[in-house]
């Protein structure tokens, strides 16, 4: 039986939401404080996903400034109704509280509208279009009586599509099946006249689970599906390659099947670095409701292809390194900055190719917009290399390669010592406080900086034309969510720090790919 490889979107792509328009599937994932925000992907077969654009690609749409990396754009829902695409999303902020935004587009590739702010409490907004065309908004919020009901509750109000405002009564739908655990990520589906409310419970870590309730009317009352949890890996042992499975969204295919996109992680000895990834799971509808992974009851690394699709003609994820020469007028869709555009700091050199990185005093751990662009690490075993030319006028100036996981960073940077000798320095930083792990003088200011990773750690190298020097390694758990905290996965990137106008680095190319 032809199969595909899970995850279908490797690397940090949490909280997937999916919809179909005709033969086309569209998927959005969370992007937190990375910019542009809310990547949109397109697929015809649910397996091969191609980046299409971003919902948030203008700073005027949403302000991400001042946010921690794991705050920002959380858990969007994408839906298609009568020619319009809708995305509802939370802008989460520890300090400012959360805001719910609604965006629309006639083409999911964009442009997406400026947002409408919805008067909605909580996180994980979702939309359901009933047969009569009415739109119902759901989200989760703190429960009014947590000691009785559990910490969270799912609620619903009608969304008036004309005025783009919530209207009518608030309906409290459900407190979840596991009660003591947070209930979130609600989505409503209608099947044979029954409304099914599917949610995530247990928190987004080890106890993550899919639970369900059903009702004859959209606004409830919803009755817990006694089979809950319908999907979880929390009972599986350390040998299980996929954990933390949950936060699903369902879609029907033109061939009449239903599939779920779920988030999950691939830990190694209890810690994961790549973030929460997108897994594709078969679903079968029965009289009792949806059955996830009916054959095996679990999410698998190798799964049967959806019916009606042919084995992919192209390899979805490159087998070797892919080099970016930055020859386009803008960076490719895999590149992200933090909290806003950085064209004034990091930009392709017109005509020439390569990237200019102008120094900026903003450190990587700040809540501003540093001179940084990064791409997701998508393979546990990988290698990233970059050629860089930079002459630091002061030991306080540096430019190079960065590994960023929330507030845990490592940098491999070209700088100088006080006497003006160029150095390459490896530094590990926790929330800005850095430990210099190694330094080596270099004879060139034109070098290749490299990092590779495997199950045990990240190893940093410098190539100067005469040979390769390995500067050191950092244990993998330092870059894991379990140690660094937060909601994101590792980004690999390029950065420069120094006084404004004090110089720029030139990066002819950056290369990333899986390693064996
Ligand atoms: C997301 C929520 C969650 O909104 O993490 O714990 C949040 N679960 O569903 C960010 O991904």
Boltz pocket constraint, residues with backbone or C-beta under 6 A from the ligand:
constraints:
  - pocket:
      binder: B
      contacts: [[A, 14], [A, 15], [A, 30], [A, 70], [A, 74], [A, 75], [A, 123], [A, 124], [A, 184], [A, 185], [A, 200], [A, 203], [A, 204], [A, 205], [A, 247], [A, 487]]
      max_distance: 6.0
